[in-house]
Amino acid sequence: MRIEIATLFPAMCEAVLDESIIGRARRAGIIDVRCRDIRAYTLDKHRRVDDKPFGGGMGMVMQAEPIWRCWQAACEELGHRPYTIYLSPQGRTLTQGIACELAEKAEDPSLFLLCGHYEGVDQRILDRIVDEEISVGDYVLTGGELPALVLTDCIARMCHGVLPAAAAFEDESHFSGLLEYPQYTRPEIWEGEGVPEVLLSGHHRNIAKWRRDESLRITKEKRPDMFAAYLAKNDQNM
Ligand code: SAM
């Protein structure tokens, strides 16, 4: 799995990518996630990468040329054209299903994630290189770095070897169209509160049944929209 994150703030991305499960997977060579500093590709002697918008208005716009040169360098190093995503509030809203689709593209050929900043990016470079735009929700952030990290994390944890077993993500909320059942850990009694008896029984079939019932109950309660979609898809009468 290879993911390139093109950003004006590589240190911000590296700080996150270096930690925890993703950091360990990178160090073990299970995933190859690299940050590319767009500023390193500017030809401007003052290392500028943005300018005022034509037509006037607030803020600055990221210029096409440094991004073009950055993307071309990535293509050359990779030896192929990566599937190119612009993180944008105007894109398809990220879901687990979309992350699964993109995880396949990250395996073959690879992903190039373009992070905008300021007012955004010159449209001409987007028209030239971008395959699709992905949003993390209907709100606006200062930059594409956090969305790129969200997308990378979501994809990388599904890569074989990053988590101990596929069940670690397949059982979780959203993967099957349901939310996950409640989880408990030691101590058995905390502040006078116990845990559901069945979880202490060691009876695997009963535990699985309890978890499934809880999954259905919680999804119905917290996300009636998801529950309806799940029923429609699975054609079940519950
Ligand atoms: N002017 C743009 C607009 O109104 O569509 C918003 C620019 S935003 C301030 C700066 C950058 O943050 C964008 O270029 C994009 O890369 C990123 N960004 C902001 N919100 C995002 C979201 N919800 N999902 C993905 N990327 C986002």
Boltz pocket constraint, residues with backbone or C-beta under 6 A from the ligand:
constraints:
  - pocket:
      binder: B
      contacts: [[A, 86], [A, 87], [A, 88], [A, 89], [A, 90], [A, 114], [A, 115], [A, 116], [A, 117], [A, 118], [A, 119], [A, 120], [A, 121], [A, 134], [A, 135], [A, 136], [A, 137], [A, 138], [A, 139], [A, 140], [A, 141], [A, 142], [A, 143], [A, 144], [A, 145], [A, 147]]
      max_distance: 6.0
